Amino acid sequence: MEKFKVVWIGSPNYTPGRAGRKPIAIVNHITAGLNPGALQWLQNPKARVSVHYLVSKKGEIFQLVKEEDTAWANGAVNQPHWPLYDGSNPNYYTLSIEHEALAGEGLTDRQYQASLWLHQQLINRWGIPIHADFIIGHYRIDSVNRKNCPGLNFPWDSLFADLRKTGENIPAWKQDIMTRARQAGLITGQHHPDERADKWFVLEVALRVQKIK
């Protein structure tokens, strides 16, 4: 696969660090506007909004915020339907990719290839699972005001299929266990299916089993 160049341009709209958290998911957006205006807005202090990356229609990748820092992209939560949302500011544990496009538009071929490459880099760097709960659209965090972000024409099926050709695919049985564990209250927040359980989790499970007996 072709390697794309990342161009640093920076934005003043960010919070240093991540309040002790780390990125566990990628959130996809569309600009609903075109460059250079869309890019300039993300750099405007009055906008008070930013993302980590913007992928242009031409396939250019612009970085506005360091991955170790918190971008201001997903903080407004409104009727979320994302199981990894834990009640805290999602910006602290997400990476955001903006895509230059008008409302209702899909991605250009070049833009898609650049976004696919960028997703692969983030997945590899941060150990993000290739799964629909870890690679999401903004609408899953704000289903009211951002219900069309990144839009009905965003290429979800192609993105997951292409990522899985060379990446990790979490088996369905592991996802089922994680889902049932959340429903039982054993898991809150974010956990990778292959993450090693700490002793407190194991003790909690053992105590619950003993109580049932």
Residue frames as a rotation matrix with the C-alpha (Angstrom) as fourth column:
MET 1
0.573 0.819 0.000 0.00
0.819 -0.573 0.000 0.00
0.000 0.000 -1.000 0.00
GLU 2
0.062 -0.509 0.858 1.14
0.445 -0.756 -0.481 3.50
0.893 0.412 0.179 -0.81
LYS 3
-0.216 -0.211 -0.953 2.58
0.961 -0.216 -0.170 5.52
-0.171 -0.953 0.249 2.03
PHE 4
0.526 0.486 0.698 1.03
0.582 -0.804 0.120 8.95
0.619 0.343 -0.706 2.45
LYS 5
-0.627 -0.766 0.146 2.71
0.489 -0.532 -0.691 12.05
0.607 -0.362 0.708 3.82
VAL 6
0.429 0.701 -0.571 1.38
0.898 -0.262 0.353 13.73
0.098 -0.664 -0.742 6.95
VAL 7
-0.328 -0.471 0.819 1.74
0.419 -0.849 -0.321 17.51
0.847 0.238 0.476 6.95
TRP 8
-0.227 0.191 -0.955 1.80
0.958 -0.132 -0.254 19.24
-0.174 -0.973 -0.153 10.34
ILE 9
-0.243 0.172 0.955 -0.10
0.385 -0.886 0.258 22.55
0.890 0.430 0.150 10.41
GLY 10
-0.831 -0.188 -0.523 -1.19
0.544 -0.083 -0.835 22.75
0.114 -0.979 0.171 14.05
SER 11
0.118 0.873 0.473 -4.18
0.264 -0.487 0.833 24.27
0.957 0.027 -0.288 15.79
PRO 12
-0.726 -0.358 0.587 -4.34
-0.402 -0.471 -0.785 26.31
0.558 -0.806 0.198 19.02
ASN 13
0.165 0.917 0.363 -7.55
-0.939 0.034 0.342 24.48
0.301 -0.397 0.867 19.91
TYR 14
0.212 -0.114 -0.971 -6.44
0.075 0.992 -0.100 21.58
0.974 -0.052 0.219 22.07
THR 15
0.824 -0.007 0.567 -5.77
-0.563 -0.122 0.817 20.46
0.063 -0.992 -0.105 25.62
PRO 16
-0.178 -0.956 -0.232 -2.23
-0.838 0.271 -0.473 19.29
0.516 0.111 -0.850 26.45
GLY 17
-0.929 -0.240 0.281 -2.17
-0.352 0.805 -0.477 15.61
-0.112 -0.542 -0.833 27.41
ARG 18
-0.384 0.803 -0.455 -5.19
-0.222 0.398 0.890 13.35
0.896 0.443 0.026 27.93
ALA 19
0.151 0.447 0.882 -5.94
-0.939 -0.215 0.269 13.56
0.310 -0.868 0.387 31.65
GLY 20
-0.399 -0.440 0.805 -4.22
-0.731 0.682 0.010 10.22
-0.554 -0.584 -0.593 32.21
ARG 21
0.576 0.662 0.479 -6.18
-0.170 0.671 -0.722 8.44
-0.799 0.334 0.499 29.48
LYS 22
-0.693 -0.720 -0.025 -5.05
-0.166 0.125 0.978 6.99
-0.701 0.682 -0.206 26.16
PRO 23
-0.245 0.626 -0.741 -6.75
-0.967 -0.215 0.138 6.72
-0.073 0.750 0.658 22.75
ILE 24
-0.630 0.095 0.771 -8.88
-0.086 0.978 -0.190 3.60
-0.772 -0.185 -0.608 22.44
ALA 25
0.196 0.753 0.628 -11.08
0.741 0.306 -0.598 4.54
-0.642 0.583 -0.498 19.47
ILE 26
-0.920 -0.383 0.084 -11.09
0.322 -0.616 0.719 6.46
-0.223 0.688 0.690 16.20
VAL 27
0.087 0.962 -0.258 -13.96
0.463 -0.268 -0.845 8.87
-0.882 -0.046 -0.469 15.46
ASN 28
-0.674 -0.283 0.682 -14.66
0.733 -0.150 0.663 9.81
-0.086 0.947 0.309 11.84
HIS 29
0.018 0.609 -0.793 -16.12
0.270 -0.767 -0.583 13.16
-0.963 -0.203 -0.178 10.78
ILE 30
-0.052 -0.096 0.994 -16.94
0.974 -0.225 0.029 15.16
0.221 0.970 0.105 7.65
THR 31
-0.858 -0.412 -0.306 -16.30
0.474 -0.865 -0.166 18.89
-0.196 -0.288 0.937 7.44
ALA 32
0.257 0.958 0.125 -19.61
0.889 -0.183 -0.420 19.76
-0.379 0.219 -0.899 5.71
GLY 33
0.854 -0.098 -0.511 -17.49
-0.237 -0.948 -0.214 22.40
-0.464 0.304 -0.832 3.97
LEU 34
0.792 -0.554 0.256 -14.50
0.534 0.425 -0.731 22.63
0.296 0.716 0.632 1.66
ASN 35
0.068 -0.872 -0.485 -10.88
0.754 -0.273 0.597 23.70
-0.653 -0.406 0.639 2.01
PRO 36
-0.545 -0.826 -0.147 -9.31
0.266 -0.003 -0.964 26.10
0.795 -0.564 0.221 2.62
GLY 37
-0.089 0.579 0.811 -12.24
-0.647 -0.653 0.395 27.33
0.758 -0.489 0.433 4.71
ALA 38
0.822 0.444 -0.356 -12.75
-0.079 0.709 0.701 24.06
0.564 -0.548 0.618 6.58
LEU 39
0.159 -0.866 -0.474 -9.07
0.815 0.386 -0.433 23.84
0.558 -0.317 0.767 7.50
GLN 40
-0.586 -0.382 0.715 -8.92
0.046 -0.896 -0.441 27.49
0.809 -0.225 0.543 8.55
TRP 41
0.364 0.809 0.461 -11.95
-0.545 -0.217 0.810 27.02
0.755 -0.546 0.362 10.82
LEU 42
0.798 -0.103 -0.594 -10.18
0.416 0.807 0.419 24.20
0.436 -0.581 0.687 12.67
GLN 43
-0.260 -0.956 -0.134 -7.25
0.865 -0.169 -0.472 26.59
0.429 -0.239 0.871 13.27
ASN 44
-0.186 0.278 0.942 -9.40
-0.070 -0.960 0.269 29.52
0.980 -0.016 0.198 14.37
PRO 45
-0.955 -0.225 -0.194 -9.26
0.168 0.130 -0.977 30.12
0.245 -0.966 -0.087 18.15
LYS 46
-0.590 0.794 0.144 -12.82
-0.795 -0.541 -0.275 31.50
-0.140 -0.277 0.951 18.03
ALA 47
-0.030 0.585 -0.810 -14.09
-0.629 0.619 0.471 28.17
0.777 0.524 0.350 16.69
ARG 48
-0.214 -0.169 0.962 -12.93
-0.942 0.298 -0.157 26.26
-0.260 -0.940 -0.223 19.77
VAL 49
0.827 0.410 0.385 -12.95
-0.275 0.892 -0.359 23.05
-0.490 0.191 0.850 17.73
SER 50
-0.094 -0.870 -0.483 -10.23
-0.991 0.037 0.127 20.83
-0.093 0.491 -0.866 16.30
VAL 51
0.975 0.220 0.023 -9.39
-0.217 0.972 -0.092 17.30
-0.042 0.085 0.995 15.21
HIS 52
0.299 -0.916 0.267 -6.17
0.043 0.293 0.955 15.33
-0.953 -0.274 0.127 15.14
TYR 53
-0.761 -0.561 0.327 -6.20
0.302 0.142 0.943 14.90
-0.575 0.816 0.061 11.35
LEU 54
0.343 0.812 -0.473 -7.98
-0.392 -0.333 -0.857 16.22
-0.854 0.479 0.204 8.28
VAL 55
-0.495 -0.416 0.763 -7.95
0.488 0.593 0.640 14.26
-0.719 0.690 -0.091 5.01
SER 56
-0.329 0.328 -0.886 -8.60
-0.574 -0.814 -0.088 16.41
-0.750 0.479 0.456 1.95
LYS 57
0.750 0.661 0.036 -10.38
-0.312 0.400 -0.862 15.42
-0.584 0.635 0.506 -1.25
LYS 58
0.547 -0.631 -0.550 -6.95
-0.732 -0.041 -0.681 15.31
0.407 0.775 -0.484 -2.93
GLY 59
0.738 -0.260 -0.622 -5.70
0.365 0.930 0.044 12.77
0.567 -0.260 0.782 -0.40
GLU 60
-0.270 -0.803 0.531 -3.61
-0.190 -0.496 -0.847 15.23
0.944 -0.330 -0.019 1.61
ILE 61
0.426 0.344 -0.837 -3.31
0.729 0.418 0.542 14.46
0.536 -0.841 -0.073 5.33
PHE 62
-0.127 -0.386 0.914 -3.02
-0.245 -0.880 -0.406 17.45
0.961 -0.275 0.018 7.63
GLN 63
-0.070 0.053 -0.996 -2.28
0.871 0.490 -0.035 17.02
0.486 -0.870 -0.080 11.33
LEU 64
0.211 0.262 0.942 -3.66
-0.080 -0.955 0.284 19.69
0.974 -0.135 -0.180 13.65
VAL 65
0.535 -0.006 0.845 -3.19
-0.840 -0.113 0.531 18.13
0.092 -0.994 -0.066 17.11
LYS 66
-0.587 -0.783 -0.205 -0.62
-0.712 0.620 -0.329 15.65
0.384 -0.047 -0.922 18.39
GLU 67
0.017 0.607 -0.795 -2.04
-0.074 0.793 0.604 12.22
0.997 0.048 0.058 19.13
GLU 68
-0.531 -0.296 -0.794 -0.83
0.716 0.345 -0.607 12.47
0.453 -0.891 0.029 22.72
ASP 69
-0.968 0.213 -0.137 -2.91
-0.111 -0.843 -0.527 15.63
-0.227 -0.494 0.839 23.20
THR 70
-0.352 0.928 0.122 -6.67
0.673 0.341 -0.656 16.13
-0.651 -0.148 -0.745 23.35
ALA 71
-0.926 0.165 0.339 -8.45
0.191 -0.568 0.801 17.55
0.325 0.806 0.494 20.30
TRP 72
-0.645 0.751 -0.140 -11.78
-0.242 -0.374 -0.895 19.34
-0.725 -0.544 0.423 20.74
ALA 73
-0.839 0.244 -0.486 -13.95
-0.459 0.161 0.874 17.22
0.291 0.956 -0.023 18.47
ASN 74
-0.361 0.663 -0.656 -16.30
0.177 0.740 0.650 14.95
0.916 0.119 -0.384 20.44
GLY 75
-0.975 -0.200 -0.095 -16.92
0.123 -0.132 -0.984 16.65
0.184 -0.971 0.154 23.78
ALA 76
-0.475 0.874 0.103 -20.60
-0.870 -0.448 -0.207 17.49
-0.135 -0.188 0.973 23.23
VAL 77
-0.991 0.129 -0.045 -22.41
0.126 0.990 0.056 14.24
0.052 0.050 -0.997 24.07
ASN 78
-0.424 0.904 -0.061 -26.09
-0.848 -0.419 -0.325 13.99
-0.320 -0.086 0.944 23.17
GLN 79
0.622 0.719 0.311 -28.07
-0.621 0.695 -0.363 10.73
-0.477 0.033 0.878 23.29
PRO 80
-0.327 -0.849 -0.415 -25.02
-0.944 0.270 0.191 8.56
-0.050 0.454 -0.890 22.53
HIS 81
0.872 0.432 0.231 -25.29
-0.426 0.901 -0.077 4.98
-0.241 -0.031 0.970 21.39
TRP 82
0.236 -0.903 -0.358 -21.68
-0.449 0.226 -0.865 3.94
0.862 0.365 -0.352 21.83
PRO 83
0.846 0.228 -0.482 -20.95
0.234 0.654 0.720 1.22
0.479 -0.722 0.500 24.42
LEU 84
-0.040 -0.944 -0.328 -17.47
0.894 0.113 -0.434 2.55
0.447 -0.310 0.839 25.14
TYR 85
-0.122 0.071 0.990 -18.77
-0.182 -0.982 0.048 5.92
0.976 -0.174 0.132 26.33
ASP 86
-0.291 -0.118 -0.949 -18.13
0.766 0.565 -0.305 5.95
0.573 -0.816 -0.075 30.07
GLY 87
0.651 0.652 -0.389 -19.65
0.757 -0.518 0.398 9.27
0.058 -0.554 -0.831 31.10
SER 88
0.092 -0.689 -0.719 -16.43
0.386 -0.641 0.664 11.24
-0.918 -0.339 0.207 30.85
ASN 89
0.414 0.015 -0.910 -15.29
-0.625 -0.723 -0.296 13.54
-0.662 0.691 -0.290 28.03
PRO 90
0.834 -0.043 0.549 -14.80
0.322 0.847 -0.422 11.30
-0.447 0.529 0.721 24.96
ASN 91
0.827 -0.562 -0.024 -12.09
-0.382 -0.530 -0.757 13.62
0.413 0.635 -0.653 23.64
TYR 92
0.271 -0.765 0.584 -9.73
-0.908 -0.002 0.419 12.18
-0.320 -0.644 -0.695 26.26
TYR 93
-0.239 -0.378 0.894 -9.86
-0.213 0.919 0.332 8.67
-0.947 -0.112 -0.300 24.82
THR 94
0.665 0.435 0.607 -10.50
0.497 0.350 -0.794 9.17
-0.558 0.830 0.016 21.11
LEU 95
-0.670 -0.726 -0.157 -8.58
0.250 -0.419 0.873 10.13
-0.699 0.546 0.461 17.99
SER 96
0.395 0.901 -0.182 -10.51
0.171 -0.267 -0.948 12.17
-0.903 0.343 -0.260 15.41
ILE 97
-0.744 -0.525 0.413 -10.21
0.488 -0.005 0.873 12.16
-0.456 0.851 0.260 11.62
GLU 98
0.153 0.739 -0.656 -12.01
-0.178 -0.632 -0.754 14.88
-0.972 0.232 0.035 9.66
HIS 99
-0.423 -0.216 0.880 -12.76
0.773 0.420 0.475 14.34
-0.472 0.881 -0.010 5.95
GLU 100
-0.732 0.127 -0.669 -13.21
-0.325 -0.929 0.179 17.24
-0.599 0.349 0.721 3.56
ALA 101
-0.787 0.553 0.273 -16.67
0.573 0.493 0.654 16.80
0.227 0.672 -0.705 2.06
LEU 102
-0.653 0.690 0.311 -19.97
-0.652 -0.722 0.231 18.56
0.384 -0.052 0.922 1.67
ALA 103
-0.385 0.600 0.701 -23.01
-0.600 0.414 -0.685 17.20
-0.701 -0.684 0.200 3.48
GLY 104
0.656 0.721 0.223 -24.18
-0.372 0.566 -0.735 14.01
-0.656 0.400 0.640 1.76
GLU 105
0.479 -0.555 -0.680 -20.98
-0.794 0.057 -0.606 13.52
0.375 0.830 -0.413 -0.22
GLY 106
0.944 -0.330 -0.017 -18.84
0.317 0.889 0.331 10.41
-0.095 -0.317 0.944 -0.16
LEU 107
0.307 -0.918 -0.249 -15.05
-0.151 -0.306 0.940 10.32
-0.940 -0.251 -0.232 -0.28
THR 108
0.567 -0.270 -0.778 -12.97
-0.818 -0.071 -0.571 10.59
0.099 0.960 -0.261 -3.42
ASP 109
0.868 -0.277 -0.412 -10.89
0.189 0.952 -0.241 7.51
0.459 0.132 0.878 -4.33
ARG 110
-0.104 -0.979 0.177 -7.68
0.180 -0.194 -0.965 9.28
0.978 -0.068 0.196 -3.38
GLN 111
-0.152 0.148 0.977 -9.18
-0.836 -0.546 -0.047 10.53
0.527 -0.824 0.207 -0.14
TYR 112
0.857 0.509 0.082 -10.38
-0.485 0.740 0.466 7.05
0.176 -0.439 0.881 0.76
GLN 113
0.555 -0.717 -0.421 -6.91
0.436 0.682 -0.587 5.54
0.709 0.142 0.691 0.22
ALA 114
-0.386 -0.696 0.606 -5.34
-0.175 -0.590 -0.788 8.24
0.906 -0.410 0.106 2.38
SER 115
0.159 0.537 0.829 -7.89
-0.942 -0.169 0.290 7.73
0.296 -0.827 0.478 5.14
LEU 116
0.928 0.134 -0.347 -7.43
-0.091 0.986 0.139 3.95
0.361 -0.098 0.927 4.98
TRP 117
0.083 -0.982 -0.170 -3.65
0.399 0.189 -0.897 4.37
0.913 0.006 0.408 5.34
LEU 118
-0.412 -0.208 0.887 -4.11
-0.568 -0.703 -0.428 6.80
0.713 -0.680 0.171 8.24
HIS 119
0.636 0.693 0.340 -6.50
-0.727 0.390 0.564 4.41
0.258 -0.607 0.752 10.01
GLN 120
0.741 -0.397 -0.542 -3.91
0.304 0.918 -0.256 1.65
0.599 0.025 0.801 9.70
GLN 121
-0.310 -0.901 0.302 -1.21
0.096 -0.346 -0.933 3.86
0.946 -0.261 0.194 11.24
LEU 122
-0.197 0.308 0.931 -3.39
-0.869 -0.494 -0.020 4.76
0.453 -0.813 0.365 14.23
ILE 123
0.838 0.527 -0.140 -4.53
-0.439 0.804 0.401 1.17
0.324 -0.275 0.905 14.72
ASN 124
0.435 -0.758 -0.486 -0.94
0.454 0.651 -0.608 -0.05
0.777 0.044 0.627 14.77
ARG 125
-0.453 -0.683 0.573 0.34
-0.112 -0.594 -0.797 2.71
0.884 -0.425 0.192 17.07
TRP 126
-0.469 0.347 0.812 -2.41
-0.858 -0.399 -0.325 2.49
0.211 -0.849 0.485 19.66
GLY 127
-0.999 0.036 0.020 -3.57
0.031 0.976 -0.216 -1.13
-0.027 -0.215 -0.976 19.41
ILE 128
-0.383 0.918 -0.108 -7.09
-0.767 -0.381 -0.517 -0.14
-0.515 -0.115 0.849 18.36
PRO 129
-0.495 0.247 0.833 -9.26
0.291 0.951 -0.108 -3.15
-0.819 0.189 -0.542 17.40
ILE 130
-0.926 0.262 -0.271 -10.76
-0.344 -0.293 0.892 -3.29
0.154 0.920 0.361 13.93
HIS 131
-0.569 0.785 -0.244 -14.32
0.822 0.553 -0.137 -3.35
0.027 -0.279 -0.960 15.15
ALA 132
-0.133 0.629 0.766 -17.40
0.515 -0.617 0.596 -1.14
0.847 0.474 -0.241 14.81
ASP 133
0.831 0.399 -0.387 -17.25
0.528 -0.346 0.776 -0.12
0.175 -0.849 -0.498 18.48
PHE 134
0.223 -0.852 -0.473 -13.67
0.620 -0.250 0.744 1.12
-0.752 -0.459 0.473 18.18
ILE 135
-0.927 -0.364 0.093 -13.85
0.298 -0.560 0.773 2.82
-0.230 0.744 0.627 14.76
ILE 136
-0.113 0.985 -0.134 -16.98
0.873 0.034 -0.487 4.93
-0.475 -0.172 -0.863 14.75
GLY 137
-0.261 0.152 0.953 -18.75
0.599 -0.749 0.284 7.97
0.757 0.645 0.104 13.35
HIS 138
-0.948 -0.128 0.291 -19.37
-0.096 -0.758 -0.646 11.16
0.303 -0.640 0.706 15.32
TYR 139
-0.173 0.982 0.078 -23.11
-0.627 -0.171 0.760 10.43
0.760 0.082 0.645 15.21
ARG 140
0.160 0.216 -0.963 -22.65
0.423 0.867 0.264 7.64
0.892 -0.450 0.047 17.75
ILE 141
-0.693 -0.415 -0.589 -21.54
0.714 -0.281 -0.641 10.18
0.101 -0.865 0.492 20.35
ASP 142
-0.642 0.557 -0.526 -24.02
-0.237 -0.798 -0.555 12.90
-0.729 -0.231 0.645 19.40
SER 143
-0.699 0.424 0.576 -27.00
0.685 0.630 0.367 11.33
-0.207 0.651 -0.730 17.64
VAL 144
0.355 0.864 -0.358 -28.99
0.709 -0.498 -0.500 14.58
-0.610 -0.076 -0.789 17.77
ASN 145
0.663 -0.122 -0.739 -26.80
-0.287 -0.953 -0.101 17.40
-0.692 0.279 -0.666 16.46
ARG 146
-0.304 -0.835 -0.459 -24.30
-0.858 0.030 0.513 15.25
-0.414 0.550 -0.725 14.53
LYS 147
0.276 0.529 0.803 -26.61
-0.198 0.848 -0.491 12.56
-0.941 -0.024 0.339 13.20
ASN 148
0.995 0.086 0.052 -25.26
0.037 0.168 -0.985 13.06
-0.093 0.982 0.164 9.65
CYS 149
0.369 -0.929 -0.012 -21.58
-0.906 -0.357 -0.229 12.93
0.208 0.096 -0.973 10.57
PRO 150
-0.581 -0.679 -0.448 -19.77
-0.147 -0.454 0.879 11.42
-0.800 0.576 0.164 8.72
GLY 151
-0.221 0.586 -0.780 -22.83
-0.929 -0.371 -0.016 10.84
-0.298 0.720 0.626 6.52
LEU 152
0.599 0.591 0.540 -24.76
-0.395 0.805 -0.443 7.99
-0.697 0.052 0.716 4.93
ASN 153
0.938 -0.233 -0.255 -22.21
-0.183 0.290 -0.939 7.73
0.293 0.928 0.229 2.10
PHE 154
0.149 -0.916 0.372 -19.20
-0.977 -0.078 0.199 7.17
-0.154 -0.393 -0.907 4.32
PRO 155
0.233 -0.059 -0.971 -17.58
-0.641 0.741 -0.199 3.89
0.731 0.669 0.135 3.12
TRP 156
0.227 -0.124 0.966 -17.84
-0.932 0.259 0.252 1.85
-0.282 -0.958 -0.057 6.32
ASP 157
0.897 0.192 0.398 -18.07
-0.126 0.974 -0.186 -1.56
-0.424 0.117 0.898 4.63
SER 158
0.746 -0.666 0.027 -15.06
0.146 0.124 -0.981 -0.95
0.650 0.736 0.190 2.40
LEU 159
0.198 -0.694 0.692 -13.05
-0.791 -0.530 -0.305 0.54
0.578 -0.487 -0.654 5.27
PHE 160
0.355 -0.032 0.934 -13.54
-0.781 0.539 0.315 -2.43
-0.513 -0.842 0.167 7.59
ALA 161
0.967 0.019 0.254 -13.02
0.113 0.862 -0.495 -4.95
-0.228 0.507 0.831 4.78
ASP 162
0.602 -0.788 0.130 -9.76
-0.025 -0.181 -0.983 -3.34
0.798 0.588 -0.128 3.69
LEU 163
0.150 -0.545 0.825 -8.49
-0.944 -0.326 -0.044 -2.92
0.293 -0.773 -0.563 7.24
ARG 164
0.571 0.161 0.805 -9.17
-0.566 0.788 0.244 -6.58
-0.595 -0.595 0.540 8.00
LYS 165
0.920 -0.275 -0.281 -7.14
-0.100 0.526 -0.844 -7.74
0.380 0.805 0.456 5.01
THR 166
0.015 -0.997 -0.073 -3.96
0.123 0.075 -0.990 -6.90
0.992 0.006 0.124 6.87
GLY 167
-0.445 -0.175 0.878 -5.12
-0.705 -0.537 -0.464 -6.16
0.553 -0.825 0.116 10.40
GLU 168
-0.992 0.065 0.111 -6.68
-0.045 0.629 -0.776 -7.72
-0.120 -0.775 -0.621 13.43
ASN 169
-0.273 0.955 -0.113 -10.20
-0.471 -0.030 0.882 -9.13
0.839 0.294 0.458 13.34
ILE 170
-0.726 0.032 0.687 -11.74
-0.669 0.196 -0.717 -9.77
-0.158 -0.980 -0.120 16.75
PRO 171
-0.866 0.407 -0.290 -13.69
0.245 0.852 0.463 -13.05
0.435 0.330 -0.838 16.71
ALA 172
-0.126 0.928 0.352 -17.44
-0.325 -0.374 0.869 -12.80
0.937 -0.005 0.349 17.29
TRP 173
0.421 0.318 -0.849 -17.26
0.577 0.629 0.522 -15.00
0.700 -0.710 0.082 20.40
LYS 174
-0.570 -0.671 -0.475 -14.88
0.810 -0.363 -0.460 -12.54
0.136 -0.647 0.750 22.08
GLN 175
-0.818 0.328 0.472 -17.18
-0.215 -0.936 0.278 -9.63
0.534 0.126 0.836 21.30
ASP 176
0.187 0.940 -0.284 -20.13
-0.024 0.294 0.956 -11.59
0.982 -0.172 0.077 22.70
ILE 177
0.075 -0.251 -0.965 -18.30
0.927 0.374 -0.025 -12.18
0.367 -0.893 0.261 25.98
MET 178
-0.893 -0.450 -0.019 -17.43
0.434 -0.846 -0.310 -8.49
0.124 -0.285 0.951 26.22
THR 179
-0.479 0.795 0.372 -21.04
-0.319 -0.552 0.770 -7.49
0.818 0.251 0.518 25.57
ARG 180
0.427 0.674 -0.603 -22.42
0.297 0.525 0.797 -9.85
0.854 -0.519 0.024 28.22
ALA 181
-0.271 -0.616 -0.740 -19.75
0.936 0.009 -0.351 -8.74
0.223 -0.788 0.574 30.70
ARG 182
-0.925 -0.007 0.379 -20.82
-0.007 -0.999 -0.036 -5.11
0.379 -0.035 0.925 30.27
GLN 183
-0.047 0.998 0.052 -24.46
-0.311 -0.064 0.948 -6.05
0.949 0.028 0.313 30.73
ALA 184
0.440 0.155 -0.884 -23.54
0.633 0.645 0.428 -7.86
0.637 -0.749 0.185 33.95
GLY 185
0.953 -0.065 0.296 -21.68
-0.215 -0.834 0.508 -4.82
0.214 -0.547 -0.809 35.24
LEU 186
0.632 -0.775 0.007 -18.28
0.617 0.509 0.600 -6.52
-0.468 -0.375 0.800 35.18
ILE 187
-0.471 -0.770 0.430 -16.92
0.877 -0.356 0.324 -4.08
-0.096 0.529 0.843 32.60
THR 188
0.726 0.579 -0.372 -17.42
0.490 -0.815 -0.310 -0.34
-0.483 0.042 -0.875 32.50
GLY 189
0.370 -0.599 -0.710 -15.70
-0.562 -0.753 0.342 1.95
-0.739 0.273 -0.615 30.06
GLN 190
0.624 -0.196 -0.756 -13.25
-0.738 0.168 -0.653 0.66
0.255 0.966 -0.040 27.51
HIS 191
0.136 -0.600 0.789 -11.48
-0.453 0.670 0.588 -2.70
-0.881 -0.437 -0.181 27.34
HIS 192
-0.168 -0.283 -0.945 -9.73
-0.960 0.264 0.091 -4.54
0.223 0.922 -0.315 24.54
PRO 193
0.800 0.583 -0.140 -10.90
-0.545 0.805 0.234 -8.17
0.249 -0.111 0.962 24.26
ASP 194
0.539 -0.671 -0.510 -7.30
0.420 0.738 -0.527 -9.38
0.730 0.070 0.680 24.46
GLU 195
0.025 -0.495 0.869 -6.33
-0.613 -0.694 -0.378 -7.07
0.790 -0.523 -0.320 27.32
ARG 196
-0.505 -0.289 -0.813 -5.01
0.376 0.775 -0.508 -8.99
0.777 -0.562 -0.283 30.34
ALA 197
0.593 0.790 0.157 -7.40
0.121 -0.280 0.952 -8.82
0.796 -0.545 -0.262 33.29
ASP 198
-0.392 -0.719 0.574 -5.91
-0.538 -0.326 -0.777 -7.34
0.746 -0.613 -0.259 36.45
LYS 199
-0.870 -0.051 -0.490 -6.21
0.283 0.763 -0.581 -9.13
0.403 -0.644 -0.650 39.80
TRP 200
-0.789 0.613 -0.041 -9.10
-0.326 -0.474 -0.818 -6.91
-0.521 -0.632 0.574 40.97
PHE 201
-0.142 0.736 -0.662 -11.24
-0.974 0.015 0.225 -7.96
0.175 0.677 0.715 38.02
VAL 202
-0.414 -0.087 -0.906 -10.45
-0.178 0.984 -0.013 -11.64
0.893 0.156 -0.423 38.59
LEU 203
-0.975 0.036 -0.218 -11.26
0.220 0.221 -0.950 -11.33
0.014 -0.975 -0.224 42.30
GLU 204
-0.544 0.826 -0.147 -14.55
-0.734 -0.553 -0.393 -9.58
-0.407 -0.106 0.907 41.53
VAL 205
-0.069 0.486 -0.871 -15.59
-0.776 0.523 0.353 -12.39
0.627 0.701 0.341 39.18
ALA 206
-0.659 -0.256 -0.707 -14.58
0.144 0.880 -0.453 -15.01
0.738 -0.401 -0.543 41.76
LEU 207
-0.948 0.318 -0.012 -16.61
-0.068 -0.238 -0.969 -13.28
-0.311 -0.918 0.247 44.48
ARG 208
-0.267 0.893 -0.361 -19.67
-0.953 -0.300 -0.037 -13.07
-0.142 0.334 0.932 42.25
VAL 209
-0.185 0.129 -0.974 -19.40
-0.438 0.877 0.199 -16.75
0.880 0.463 -0.106 41.38
GLN 210
-0.888 -0.203 -0.412 -19.06
0.263 0.511 -0.819 -17.63
0.376 -0.836 -0.400 45.08
LYS 211
-0.750 0.660 0.043 -22.13
-0.518 -0.545 -0.659 -15.51
-0.412 -0.516 0.751 45.88
ILE 212
-0.085 0.724 -0.684 -24.19
-0.917 0.211 0.338 -17.34
0.389 0.656 0.647 43.24
LYS 213
-0.426 -0.149 -0.892 -23.20
0.000 0.986 -0.164 -20.70
0.905 -0.070 -0.420 44.73
